[in-house]
Amino acid sequence: MSERKDTLQQYVSDMLAVERHLLPAFENQSKDDRMAKYPEARRLVNKIEATINSHINGLKQHLENLGGDAASPVKSAVTTALGVAASVIENMRTDPVSKNLRDDYTALNLAAVSYTMLHTTGRALMDEQTADLAAAYLMDYTPLITEINEVIPEVVVSELRDETEVLDPGAAAQAVERTQQAWHREHVHSGHTHAW
């Protein structure tokens, strides 16, 4: 097998392992009875779970097309680290829903940067199918990550409401607005420039 093909198989296999590590945590979270109190959060978690399932199927097919074995993806340092993270997420289900969403946000960002790496690998090795698949799956995750930012403030306020009676009724909406400002393109790209 060529070194190029071996490298592509390794990177796709790693990405498949990342997605497989994510899935159980989201499957269990979608069944968590506490989510009934937060329909927007439950809807989002269900959407993330469906996206992960779709990615797993697509990555398995792509790995097989590259001549790899989708039944046994290669274990790497990134998947080991994600396995630990997924285990922590899974074991923290007694935490408030807001903290679970925070951990979901972290896991999806790891998947997103992993897709950036896979996309770059596909481009560098002149494999457009790998590059395009990775870019498409990255595009699936970015709006979901942003949506967590939009859902989590209301969950935090609701949880605080259970602990105290004195709350600013507009806090969740203000937090969503400020968070979106922080992620706005003009702010994100202020203060640095790139040659590309």
C-alpha positions in Angstrom: 0.0 0.0 0.0 1.3 3.5 -0.8 2.3 5.8 2.1 -0.3 8.3 0.8 -3.1 5.9 1.0 -2.0 4.6 4.4 -1.9 8.1 5.8 -5.4 8.9 4.4 -6.8 5.6 5.9 -5.2 6.5 9.3 -6.7 10.0 9.4 -10.2 8.8 8.3 -10.0 6.0 10.8 -9.1 8.4 13.6 -12.0 10.6 12.7 -14.3 7.6 12.7 -13.1 6.7 16.1 -13.7 10.2 17.4 -17.3 10.1 16.2 -17.8 6.6 17.6 -16.6 7.9 21.0 -19.0 10.8 20.9 -22.1 8.8 20.1 -22.8 6.9 23.4 -22.7 10.1 25.5 -25.2 11.8 23.2 -27.4 8.7 23.0 -27.6 8.6 26.8 -28.1 12.3 27.2 -31.0 12.3 24.8 -32.7 9.8 27.1 -32.0 11.7 30.2 -35.3 12.5 31.9 -34.0 15.9 33.1 -34.0 17.1 29.5 -37.8 17.1 29.4 -37.6 20.4 31.3 -35.6 21.9 28.4 -37.2 21.1 25.1 -34.8 23.2 23.0 -31.8 21.5 24.6 -33.4 18.1 24.0 -34.1 18.9 20.4 -30.5 20.1 19.9 -29.0 17.0 21.6 -31.2 14.8 19.4 -30.0 16.7 16.3 -26.4 16.2 17.4 -27.0 12.5 17.9 -28.5 12.2 14.4 -25.6 14.1 12.9 -23.0 11.9 14.6 -24.8 8.8 13.3 -24.8 10.2 9.8 -21.1 11.0 10.1 -20.3 7.5 11.3 -22.0 6.0 8.3 -20.3 8.3 5.8 -16.9 7.8 7.3 -17.2 4.1 7.4 -18.1 4.1 3.7 -15.3 6.5 2.8 -12.8 4.4 4.8 -13.9 1.3 2.9 -13.6 3.2 -0.4 -10.0 4.0 0.6 -9.4 0.3 1.2 -9.4 0.5 5.0 -11.3 -1.6 7.5 -14.1 0.4 9.1 -14.8 -2.4 11.6 -11.6 -1.7 13.5 -10.4 1.9 13.3 -6.9 2.5 14.5 -6.5 3.8 18.1 -4.6 7.0 18.3 -3.7 9.5 20.9 -6.5 11.8 19.9 -9.1 9.0 20.2 -7.7 8.0 23.5 -8.0 11.5 24.8 -11.5 11.8 23.4 -12.4 8.4 25.0 -11.4 9.9 28.4 -13.4 13.0 27.6 -16.5 11.1 26.6 -16.2 8.9 29.7 -16.1 12.1 31.8 -19.1 13.4 30.0 -20.9 10.2 30.5 -20.0 10.0 34.2 -21.2 13.6 34.9 -24.9 13.0 34.1 -25.7 14.0 37.7 -24.4 17.5 37.0 -26.9 20.2 36.0 -28.0 20.1 32.3 -26.1 23.3 31.7 -22.8 21.6 32.6 -23.7 18.7 30.4 -24.2 21.1 27.5 -20.9 22.8 28.3 -19.2 19.4 28.0 -21.1 18.7 24.7 -19.7 22.0 23.4 -16.2 20.9 24.3 -16.6 17.5 22.6 -18.0 19.0 19.4 -15.2 21.5 19.2 -12.7 18.6 19.4 -14.6 16.9 16.5 -14.6 20.2 14.6 -10.8 20.8 14.8 -10.3 17.1 14.0 -12.3 17.6 10.8 -10.2 20.7 10.0 -7.1 18.4 10.3 -8.7 15.8 8.1 -9.7 18.4 5.5 -6.2 19.7 5.5 -4.8 16.2 5.1 -7.1 15.5 2.2 -6.0 18.7 0.5 -2.3 18.2 1.1 -2.5 14.7 -0.2 -4.6 15.8 -3.2 -7.6 13.6 -2.2 -10.6 15.8 -3.0 -13.1 13.3 -1.7 -11.5 13.2 1.7 -11.1 17.0 1.8 -14.7 17.6 0.7 -16.2 15.0 3.2 -14.3 16.6 6.1 -15.3 20.1 5.1 -19.0 19.0 4.8 -18.9 17.4 8.2 -17.2 20.4 9.7 -20.0 22.5 8.3 -22.5 20.2 10.0 -20.9 20.9 13.4 -20.3 24.6 13.3 -24.0 25.6 13.5 -24.6 23.0 16.2 -21.8 24.4 18.3 -23.3 27.9 17.8 -26.7 26.6 18.8 -25.4 25.3 22.1 -24.3 28.9 22.8 -27.9 30.0 22.1 -29.6 27.3 24.2 -27.3 27.2 27.3 -28.1 30.7 28.7 -31.8 29.8 29.2 -30.9 26.5 30.8 -28.5 28.3 33.2 -31.2 30.8 34.1 -33.8 28.1 34.6 -31.4 26.2 36.9 -30.6 29.3 38.9 -34.4 30.0 39.2 -34.5 26.7 41.1 -31.9 28.0 43.6 -32.8 31.7 44.1 -35.8 34.0 43.6 -33.9 37.1 42.6 -33.0 36.9 38.9 -32.7 39.4 36.0 -35.5 38.2 33.7 -33.6 39.4 30.6 -30.3 37.7 31.5 -30.6 34.7 29.1 -31.4 36.9 26.1 -28.6 39.3 27.0 -26.1 36.4 27.4 -27.1 35.0 24.0 -26.6 38.4 22.4 -23.2 39.0 24.0 -22.0 35.5 23.1 -23.0 36.0 19.5 -21.2 39.3 19.4 -18.1 37.5 20.7 -18.2 35.0 17.9 -19.1 37.6 15.2 -16.7 37.5 12.2 -15.5 41.1 12.7 -14.6 40.4 16.4 -13.0 37.0 15.8 -10.7 38.4 13.1 -9.9 41.7 14.8 -6.3 41.9 16.0 -4.8 39.4 13.7 -4.3 38.9 10.0 -3.1 36.0 7.9 -1.4 35.8 4.6 -4.0 33.5 3.1 
